[in-house]
Amino acid sequence: MPTDTFRRFVDVLAESLDEAPSPDGLAARLHLSRFHVDRLVRSAAGETPAALRRRVLLERAAHRLLTTDDEVLAVALDAGFDSHEGFTRAFGRAYGVPPSRWRTQATGYRLGPPVFSYGGLLAHVLTFAAHRRTLVCGALWSAGITDLGAGDPRELVSRPG
């Protein structure tokens, strides 16, 4: 996928993250067909535009749970979920623990400051690696391995070898 088209997609996604646009609406903003956008985004990001949007919303919610005292329901509603139960199920599938436990247990493997934001897409450049790293850290934490230093996310990506 040409970089500029994917960059345009990310820009449109960032601008409309809280609006819950339809897939056809996202495609129309890019002046492309929905089929073309789905195919291009899947080839560049490895997932559909809808799955990418949901994952980014969950990542933003996970970050908000760690950095604020907002109620889980408020975070769920802001992430586009209609209920606490739906958010808890989706969050548990993505992170391996319910949101309330994430607040108390995630401290051992938070991605440390600085937190990068691009139009609400937290650390989007690192999203794929950070998400997989978070899942691995969650599994290790569940197994009782708690001395997981997070470090600077820029070093994790830029380290050679």
ABEGO torsion letter per residue (X at the ends): XBAAAAAAAAAAAAAAAAAGBBAAAAAAAAGBBAAAAAAAAAAAAGBBAAAAAAAAAAAAAAAAAAABABBAAAAAAAAGBABAAAAAAAAAAAAGBBAAAAAAAAAAABBBOBBBBBGGBBGAAAAAAAAAAAAAAAAAAAAGBABBBAEBAAAAAABBX
